[in-house]
């Protein structure tokens, strides 16, 4: 007798009654369930956002890049390389630099090319080697320069973890290499990833010093200059002067472009020495020759980069780097 009135119960304006739950035929019940589902989805979405925001920023970048097609191809290549060849560093150390120097702690960036390719040398930090490994020639020259600039004694090891823990991010443009085959993993996709890292660091609101040693590292200068400026007339990736957003149907006269590029090259050549130190916003860019024995005497020695970096950090209210690596 009562159940014949179920339509009447569906007409109430408050929350669904017990009988509505049983019959599941009234509009109020359906609306109620829809609201519950929507709220549940919102809470789930909030939880995902919270979990993502709690991740360290470098980890977020890695996760974002891993969804891109180039990175999927890179990952497949790297997995096959580790499975069939001897690859450095150990797989668990590929991202070691980002683990030791979180994004928020980065004060100085030193950019290398690719990891050491000798047995037991590379461990995820550019220029650094594990304890017990012979100090590589380039690092020896870095130590010599530190001795000249700051009086640091030359240690018996090349383990630079102390720098990383103070905010010195030491990254190679390419993060893996095959044993005894330098540059074997270049142009596989790592450069795209590490360029993104450099761009994101250049966007940090805090001051950062970029040390660019050698022509390869100097090519990254435009990434720092262009970060966050999409209208800049510089091709940040290739580092060549081109019109990216030309107002004339986005096409520029070929002769005009060539003329601009020629003038830019002439200016760069004329001001080469002057441009060894430049500043973009609160980012200091220090450039010199590479510390390799083949080039150190042509501009790396006496570049005073370590002194200049500390002076800049101190002037901006940041703690200086203790560059002394102690004996082990």
N, C-alpha and C positions, 0 to 999 in steps of 0.2 A: 504493500500500500504506500509506504513511504517512498520507495524507489520510483514510483510513477511521477514524483515531483522533482526529479533530478534536474530537469531543465530550469526550474525555478531557482534551485540552488546555484546554478551557473550564472544567474543574473546578479548575484551579490557583488558589491564593489570592494569588499575587503579581501584578504588572502583566501585561497581556495579551502573549502571545508574537507572533512574526512571523506564524505561521499563523493566529492568531485575527484579525489585521488583514486577512488575505486573505479568510477565509471570512465575517467580519462577522456570524457567527451566534451567538456565545457571549454569555452574559449579562454576563460580566466586561468584554467590550469595550464593550458598550452603557453599562454603569455608568461605565466610564472616560471615555467621551465626554461623558456627562452631567455628570460632575465638572468636566471641562475647560470645558464651556460655561458652567456656573454660575460658575466662577472668573473666566472671561472677562467675564461680565456684571457681576460684582462690581467688577472692576478698571475697567470702563467707567463704572460708577456713581460710583466713587470719583473718577475723573478729572473727571466733570461737576461733582461737589460741590466739588472743589478749584478748578476754573476759575471757578465761581460765587462761591466765597468770596474769590477774588483780586480780584473786581470791586469798585470803589469803591461804598460803601453807597448813595449817591444813585442810582448806575447800577442797582443791584439793585432799588431801589424802582421806578424807571422801568420796568424789565423786568417786575416783578410787576404793576404797574398796567396795563401795556399788554396783559396777558392778560384783563383784565376787560372786560365788555360795554360799560360806559359809555365806556371809553377807546378802544375800537375805533370806536364811533360818533363820538367826538371826533376821532380821527385822520382818519376819512373826511371829516368836515366841514372840518378844517384843510387837508387836501390839496386839496379842491375850492376853498377860499378862496384858497390860494396860486396855484392854477392859473388862476383867473379874475379875481382882484382884486389890488390892492396891499395887502400885509399886512406889519405890523411886529411884531417885528424881523425881520431876514433869517432864513430858516428855520434856518440853521446856528447862529444865536445864541439860539434859543428856550431852551435849557438852559445858557446861558453862565454864569449865576450858580452853578450846581452844579459846573461845570468849574473855575471860579476859586476857589471856596470849598468844598473837599471836606468831607464830613460830619464827619470827625474833627477838622477845623480850626475848626469853627463856634464862635464865642464870643459873637457878637452877631447878632441877627436884626432886620432892618428890613423891615416889610411894607407894600407899596404896593397899589394897586387893580388897574390895568391899565396896559400900556405907553404911553409917549408916542405920540400918533397923528400927529405931524407928520413931514414928510419928513426922513429921516436922523437922527432923534433917538434912538429906542429901539435898544438893542443887547444887551438881555438882563438888565440890572441895574436894579432899581427906583431911580428918581430920577436915575440917571446918564445922561449923553449923551456922544456921541463928541466927540473934539477938533474944534474948528472950528465946533461947533454952539452957538448962543446959549444961555446958561444959563437954564433955565426958572425961572419965578417961585418955585415951591416950593423949588427947590434954592437959589435966592438967599437965601431966608429961613433955610434950614438953615445956610448960610454965615454969615449975620448972627448966628445963635444961637451958632455956634462961636466967632465973634469975641468975643461978649459973655462966654462961659463960659471960653474957653481962650486968648483973644487971637490966634487964628488969623487970618492975613490972608486977605482974600477973593481967591481966585485968578481967573485969566482963562479958566478952563475948568470944565466940569462932569463931567469924566472921573474916576469914582470907583473905578477899578480898584485903586488903592492900598489902599482899605478892604477890598475883597474879598480881596486877597492876605494881609491880616492876620487874616482870620477873621470879617469882617462879611458875612453872607449877606443880600443885598438882593433880595428876591423880590416880585413882584406876585402877587396872588391869581389873576389871569387872565394868561396868558403871551403872548397874541397879541391884535392889534387891527387893524381895517381902517383904512386911511388916512383921516384927517379924520372918523372916526366913533368917538368915545370910547364905551367900554362895549359895543361891537358884538359882542364875543365872550363876553360874560358869560352865565352859565347854560347853557353848552354842555358843561360837564364839567371845565373847568380847576380850578374851586373844590374839587371833590372831590379832585383830585390834590394841589393845594397844601396842603389841610388835612391830608392824609396826611403830607406833608413836615414840617409844623409839629408834628404829633403825634410823629413819630419823633425830631425834634430835642429835644422836651420830655422824651423818654425817655433822652437821653444821660446817662451817669453824671457827666459833667463839668458845671461851672457854665455857664450860658448867660444872657445878657441879652436880653430881648424888648422892643423899642421899638414901641409901638402908638400910631400917630398918627392921630387921627380916629376917628369912630364905626365906620367899616367895619373898620379894623384892630382896634379894641377888641373887636369881636365874636369875635375869635380867642382872646381870653383864656381862655375855657373849654376850648379845645383843649389849652392848656398845663396847666391845672389838672386836667383829666380824664385826661390821657395815662397809660395803664397802670392805670387804676382803673375797671374795668367796672361796679363796684357803686355808683359815684357816682350820686347822685340828680339829676344834671344831664344834660340832653340836650346833649351836647357840640357836636353839629353845628349845632343851631338856637340854642343859647345861652339856652334858656328853662328855667325851673325846672319840672320834671315828675317824676313818680315813674316810673322806668324798670323798677325791680324791686320792685314793691309786693308785700308778703307776702300780702295778701288777694286771692289769685287774680290777682295782677298788675293789679288794677283799683282805682283810688282814687276815693273819693267826689268828685264834681265840685265841690261847694261847698268841700270841704277843699283841693282843688288850687287853686281860685281864691283862697282865703284865704291859702294859702302864697305864691302868686305875688304877691299884693298886698303882703304883709309884706316879701317880698324886694325888691320895687320901692321900697318906702318906705325900707328899709335902705340900698339903693344910692344913693338920692337924698340921704339924710342924710349918708352917708359918701363922697360923690362926691369931694371934695377929698382926704380921707384915703386913698382907694383909688387915687390917682394913682401910687403906688408900692406894690407888694406882692411877697411872696416865697412861692414854693411849692417846698418842698425847697430845692435849690440853684439854682433858676431865679428870676431877678429880672424882674419885669414892670413896665415903665415906660409910663404912659399919659398922653396929652395931646391937645390939639387938633391938627389937621393943619397942616403948614407952608404951606398954600395962603394966598394973600393975603386970601382971604375969611374965614379963621379963625385965622390965626397970632397975631393980637393977643388972641385969646380963650383963650389957654392954652398955645400953643406957645412963644412967646417967654418966656424966663426959666424954662423947665422944667428946666434943668440936667441933661438926660438924658445928655449926653456926659461930663460930670464924674462923675455917679452911676455910669455904666457902667464907667468906668475905675477908680473907687474900689472897685467890687464885684469887678472882675477882679483887681485888685491884692490885695485882702483874701483872695482865694481862690487866691493863688499863681500867677495867670496874667499874662502880659504885657499891658500896657495898649495901647490902640489909639492910634496916631499919627494924629489926625484931620486934620492939615494936608494939604490938597491943594495941590501946588506949581504954580506957573505953568508953562505949556508954551511 
